[in-house]
Amino acid sequence: MTQTQARTQTRARTVFLLAHTGRPAAVRSAELVVKGLLDSGIGVRVLEAEACDLPLPGEVELVGEATPQCLDGCELLIVLGGDGTLLRGAEFARASGVPMLGVNLGRVGFLAEAERDDLDKVVDRVVSRAYEVEERMTVDVVVHRNGDIVHTDWALNEAAVQKVSAERMLEVVLEIDGRPVTGFGCDGIVCATPTGSTAYAFSAGGPVVWPEVEALLMVPISAHALFAKPLVTSPDSVLAVEVLPHVPPGVLWCDGRRTVELPPGARVEVRRGAVPVRLARLHHASFTDRLVAKFALPVSGWRGAPH
């Protein structure tokens, strides 16, 4: 039995806390959340590398290595930060199977369930277990070169194939379910999940897809072609992007966090992920209301359907 496991057995409940320690707002928020949870008898676990930047009491449990096992025994992963920190938290959540509860300290934060003004409510809901868990689709990504698998990855939002050189377009051919669709020069291609439809794919002109819809998106970025519309496919489809031979290389980005170079002739396949990310939800508000709030959409004058 490890030291972490021994300490976990002494607590009835434990929550893992992940914060963007470079933000003063995250440090203050972490302090409030930790105090509220400890006062309610819930243990808190934090990465040792982050603890030195947080004003934490001595009873907080510290773990040294950032591995999926560091969440063993935890019922929830609370993440404080912006979109980048939330995506970092999603990596922990997917690998461990522990639900993630995001508190937005950034600008948009579609993955977040609460804002910084809701910290007391967050603690109360965690203490009373007044939250639900939903699963979000991911994508699995495989890179082939000369018939060999040279890289594997995954994404919650999107896998983006992009050009490297600012002065040269990326030349690609798109394929869906083993059949070619079209080819063109472009700045890149975004292969996204419904969760990612409000992220990079949205900026590239893709449609907003409600999270409960099971689908895959393929959205060109600045394509030099007459037919370069966003495509929405079955969740069971296999999307492929082939970088043409004898052209400048590209690069693959997964969730804007993990990257690998794509040499000429590389082939990127994207399919529904085998492992979802579990998100803790505090509210029953519709995605429509969340969309309006996050993007500050103008809805004044709406009167609703007649009764």
URLINDA-V166139 format. One record per backbone hydrogen bond with DSSP energy under -1.0 kcal/mol. CO is the residue of the C=O (numbers start at 1). NH is the residue of the N-H. If there is no record, write none. Layout:
# URLINDA-V166139
co->CO nh->NH
co->CO nh->NH
This chain:
# URLINDA-V166139
co->2 nh->6
co->3 nh->7
co->4 nh->8
co->5 nh->9
co->7 nh->10
co->8 nh->11
co->13 nh->43
co->14 nh->75
co->15 nh->45
co->16 nh->78
co->18 nh->80
co->19 nh->21
co->20 nh->23
co->23 nh->27
co->24 nh->28
co->25 nh->29
co->26 nh->30
co->27 nh->31
co->28 nh->32
co->29 nh->33
co->30 nh->34
co->31 nh->35
co->32 nh->36
co->33 nh->37
co->34 nh->38
co->35 nh->39
co->37 nh->42
co->38 nh->41
co->43 nh->15
co->44 nh->61
co->45 nh->17
co->46 nh->63
co->47 nh->51
co->50 nh->53
co->51 nh->54
co->54 nh->56
co->57 nh->60
co->61 nh->46
co->63 nh->48
co->65 nh->67
co->67 nh->70
co->68 nh->71
co->69 nh->72
co->71 nh->74
co->76 nh->16
co->77 nh->101
co->78 nh->18
co->79 nh->103
co->80 nh->20
co->81 nh->105
co->82 nh->86
co->83 nh->87
co->84 nh->88
co->85 nh->89
co->86 nh->90
co->87 nh->91
co->88 nh->92
co->89 nh->93
co->90 nh->94
co->91 nh->95
co->92 nh->96
co->93 nh->97
co->99 nh->77
co->100 nh->280
co->101 nh->79
co->102 nh->113
co->102 nh->114
co->103 nh->81
co->109 nh->112
co->114 nh->104
co->115 nh->118
co->118 nh->122
co->119 nh->123
co->120 nh->124
co->121 nh->125
co->122 nh->126
co->123 nh->127
co->124 nh->128
co->125 nh->130
co->129 nh->131
co->132 nh->281
co->134 nh->279
co->136 nh->277
co->138 nh->273
co->139 nh->155
co->140 nh->271
co->141 nh->153
co->142 nh->269
co->143 nh->150
co->143 nh->151
co->144 nh->267
co->145 nh->148
co->148 nh->145
co->151 nh->143
co->153 nh->141
co->155 nh->139
co->157 nh->193
co->158 nh->255
co->159 nh->191
co->160 nh->253
co->161 nh->189
co->162 nh->251
co->170 nh->186
co->171 nh->244
co->172 nh->184
co->173 nh->242
co->174 nh->181
co->175 nh->240
co->176 nh->179
co->179 nh->176
co->182 nh->174
co->184 nh->172
co->185 nh->224
co->186 nh->170
co->187 nh->163
co->188 nh->221
co->189 nh->161
co->190 nh->219
co->191 nh->159
co->192 nh->217
co->194 nh->197
co->196 nh->199
co->199 nh->203
co->200 nh->204
co->201 nh->206
co->202 nh->205
co->210 nh->213
co->216 nh->233
co->217 nh->192
co->218 nh->231
co->219 nh->190
co->221 nh->187
co->221 nh->188
co->223 nh->225
co->231 nh->218
co->233 nh->216
co->234 nh->237
co->238 nh->177
co->239 nh->270
co->240 nh->175
co->241 nh->268
co->242 nh->173
co->243 nh->265
co->250 nh->262
co->251 nh->162
co->252 nh->260
co->253 nh->160
co->254 nh->257
co->254 nh->258
co->258 nh->254
co->260 nh->252
co->262 nh->250
co->263 nh->266
co->266 nh->243
co->267 nh->144
co->268 nh->241
co->269 nh->142
co->270 nh->239
co->271 nh->140
co->277 nh->136
co->278 nh->100
co->279 nh->134
co->281 nh->132
co->286 nh->290
co->287 nh->291
co->288 nh->292
co->289 nh->293
co->290 nh->294
co->291 nh->295
co->292 nh->297
co->299 nh->302
